[in-house]
Amino acid sequence: GVTLNLTTKLEPFDFAVEQLDAAVHFGAADWVGADHIKLFDEELVVVAAPDLLAEGELQSPESLWSFPLLHLKSRPQAWDIWMRCHEVEHPPLSGMMIDQFATLTQVAVQGLGLALLPRFLISRELESGGLVDVFDASFSSGKIGAYYLVWPKVRGDYPPLLAFRDWLVGSIEERALANKLDEDAPHETVGG
């Protein structure tokens, strides 16, 4: 079997210095001295606690900037990119900067601002009603980055890495197919 040892790093690192065989990296495919496989883009959604939206002031992307915006330290330009893609003129952006998705999610659930988060990381909060998809629309992270599995070129034929890479890619492909089949399946409606 393969043993996984996990560590979290918020900044890029040098495989020659760190004793790691691979990394799951969000960003560009530009890791020096490494090979990579693109895993997936994120589906980002603008979310908020229902209470924050209770007064109905958020009617369109143009009104977004009047709310407190929550920012992720590893993606400080995400809101600016989102607004430019939606052709929203805005003043310089400010707001709380948070370093972890889990913390950012909880701060949003508590109603302290709007967050731009990957749907796959907040599915429970969306299902429970702790967060709502403000515009009922998603935004691909392609302009911000994507998830990659990266590994040092010198370790490319290491058997445990090959096994992990094959398992990870296969799992992602299976999940994508299951999601596509679910989207394409007819859904019953009640009423009439």
PLY file of the C-alpha trace (Angstrom):
ply
format ascii 1.0
element vertex 192
property float x
property float y
property float z
element edge 191
property int vertex1
property int vertex2
end_header
0.00 0.00 0.00
0.83 3.67 -0.14
1.14 5.77 3.00
0.16 9.43 2.69
1.70 12.03 4.97
-0.09 15.36 4.61
1.18 18.84 5.30
-0.24 22.27 4.49
1.85 25.00 2.91
0.43 28.35 1.90
3.51 29.40 -0.06
5.31 27.62 -2.93
8.30 25.54 -1.85
11.30 23.81 -3.34
11.03 20.03 -3.73
14.84 19.86 -3.46
14.63 21.26 0.07
11.39 19.69 1.31
11.12 15.93 1.69
7.86 15.65 -0.24
7.06 13.45 -3.22
4.15 15.51 -4.58
1.87 18.43 -3.88
-1.67 19.38 -4.76
-1.21 22.95 -5.88
-3.69 25.69 -6.77
-2.39 28.23 -9.23
-0.63 28.11 -12.57
1.24 25.19 -14.11
4.53 26.90 -13.42
6.23 24.91 -10.65
9.99 25.00 -11.38
11.67 21.60 -11.70
8.38 19.71 -11.54
5.98 17.83 -13.76
2.24 18.18 -13.30
-1.23 16.97 -14.18
-4.16 19.36 -14.17
-6.80 17.96 -11.83
-9.65 20.48 -12.22
-10.80 24.09 -12.18
-12.90 25.28 -9.30
-16.52 26.27 -9.60
-16.62 29.43 -7.49
-19.84 30.87 -6.10
-20.65 34.10 -4.29
-22.17 33.09 -0.97
-23.53 34.74 2.15
-25.41 33.92 5.29
-29.17 34.30 4.72
-29.43 36.98 7.44
-26.91 39.19 5.62
-29.20 39.23 2.59
-32.45 39.69 4.52
-32.89 43.32 3.55
-32.71 42.54 -0.17
-30.07 45.15 -1.00
-28.08 42.73 -3.16
-29.98 42.68 -6.44
-27.16 42.44 -8.99
-23.39 42.09 -9.25
-23.18 45.90 -9.37
-24.48 46.16 -5.79
-21.96 43.61 -4.50
-19.26 46.09 -3.54
-21.53 47.77 -0.98
-21.30 44.62 1.18
-18.29 43.55 3.26
-16.16 41.23 1.10
-14.19 38.37 2.64
-10.85 37.60 0.97
-8.66 34.51 0.93
-4.98 35.20 1.54
-3.84 32.76 -1.15
-6.13 34.40 -3.76
-6.13 38.11 -2.99
-7.21 39.09 -6.53
-10.20 36.72 -6.76
-12.88 39.37 -6.12
-11.27 41.84 -8.50
-11.14 39.19 -11.25
-14.75 38.17 -10.55
-15.91 41.79 -10.81
-13.96 42.44 -14.01
-15.44 39.29 -15.58
-18.91 40.55 -14.65
-18.08 44.07 -15.93
-18.63 45.63 -12.51
-16.99 49.01 -11.92
-15.83 49.18 -8.32
-13.71 51.20 -5.95
-10.51 49.62 -4.59
-11.55 46.48 -2.77
-11.02 45.99 0.93
-12.23 43.62 3.57
-11.20 40.94 5.97
-8.28 38.75 4.79
-8.43 35.12 5.93
-5.80 32.42 5.40
-7.86 29.19 5.35
-11.00 28.09 3.48
-12.53 26.54 6.61
-12.17 29.78 8.57
-13.44 31.86 5.65
-16.48 29.60 5.36
-17.31 29.95 9.07
-16.87 33.73 8.97
-19.32 33.85 6.04
-21.79 31.56 7.87
-21.69 34.00 10.79
-22.83 36.79 8.45
-19.68 38.90 8.47
-19.52 39.32 4.70
-19.79 37.84 1.23
-17.37 35.11 0.22
-16.24 33.76 -3.13
-15.78 30.05 -2.44
-15.38 26.75 -4.31
-18.72 24.95 -4.44
-17.14 21.58 -3.64
-15.84 22.88 -0.30
-19.16 24.34 0.89
-21.73 21.81 -0.31
-22.84 21.03 3.27
-23.32 24.69 4.13
-25.34 25.22 0.94
-27.49 22.14 1.59
-28.14 23.07 5.23
-28.98 26.70 4.40
-26.06 28.09 6.41
-24.93 29.77 3.20
-26.87 30.73 0.10
-25.62 31.08 -3.46
-26.27 34.79 -3.89
-26.68 34.84 -7.68
-27.44 31.15 -8.27
-24.54 31.11 -10.72
-20.98 29.87 -10.72
-17.70 31.23 -11.99
-14.82 29.06 -13.21
-11.53 29.64 -11.44
-9.68 29.33 -14.77
-8.68 33.01 -14.71
-7.36 32.64 -11.15
-5.80 29.19 -11.38
-6.55 25.48 -11.26
-5.69 22.49 -9.10
-2.64 20.51 -10.17
-0.83 17.48 -8.86
2.86 18.39 -9.08
5.93 16.29 -8.36
9.67 16.70 -8.76
10.86 15.49 -12.17
13.43 13.22 -10.52
10.61 11.32 -8.70
8.34 10.84 -11.73
8.78 7.05 -11.83
8.57 6.45 -8.05
6.03 3.56 -7.72
4.05 4.94 -4.74
3.73 8.28 -6.55
2.55 6.54 -9.73
-0.04 4.58 -7.73
-1.27 7.71 -5.93
-1.40 9.73 -9.16
-3.39 7.02 -10.96
-5.80 6.69 -8.03
-6.28 10.46 -7.69
-6.88 11.09 -11.39
-9.22 8.08 -11.61
-11.22 9.27 -8.60
-11.61 12.76 -10.04
-12.70 11.37 -13.41
-15.27 9.08 -11.72
-16.67 11.98 -9.68
-16.90 14.21 -12.78
-18.75 11.48 -14.68
-21.16 10.90 -11.78
-21.86 14.65 -11.55
-22.45 14.85 -15.32
-24.83 11.88 -15.23
-26.72 13.46 -12.32
-27.03 16.77 -14.21
-28.30 15.00 -17.33
-30.79 12.75 -15.51
-34.46 13.74 -15.65
-35.67 15.12 -12.32
-39.22 14.64 -11.11
-41.28 17.66 -10.18
-44.27 17.68 -7.89
-47.34 19.75 -8.52
-49.10 20.77 -11.60
0 1
1 2
2 3
3 4
4 5
5 6
6 7
7 8
8 9
9 10
10 11
11 12
12 13
13 14
14 15
15 16
16 17
17 18
18 19
19 20
20 21
21 22
22 23
23 24
24 25
25 26
26 27
27 28
28 29
29 30
30 31
31 32
32 33
33 34
34 35
35 36
36 37
37 38
38 39
39 40
40 41
41 42
42 43
43 44
44 45
45 46
46 47
47 48
48 49
49 50
50 51
51 52
52 53
53 54
54 55
55 56
56 57
57 58
58 59
59 60
60 61
61 62
62 63
63 64
64 65
65 66
66 67
67 68
68 69
69 70
70 71
71 72
72 73
73 74
74 75
75 76
76 77
77 78
78 79
79 80
80 81
81 82
82 83
83 84
84 85
85 86
86 87
87 88
88 89
89 90
90 91
91 92
92 93
93 94
94 95
95 96
96 97
97 98
98 99
99 100
100 101
101 102
102 103
103 104
104 105
105 106
106 107
107 108
108 109
109 110
110 111
111 112
112 113
113 114
114 115
115 116
116 117
117 118
118 119
119 120
120 121
121 122
122 123
123 124
124 125
125 126
126 127
127 128
128 129
129 130
130 131
131 132
132 133
133 134
134 135
135 136
136 137
137 138
138 139
139 140
140 141
141 142
142 143
143 144
144 145
145 146
146 147
147 148
148 149
149 150
150 151
151 152
152 153
153 154
154 155
155 156
156 157
157 158
158 159
159 160
160 161
161 162
162 163
163 164
164 165
165 166
166 167
167 168
168 169
169 170
170 171
171 172
172 173
173 174
174 175
175 176
176 177
177 178
178 179
179 180
180 181
181 182
182 183
183 184
184 185
185 186
186 187
187 188
188 189
189 190
190 191
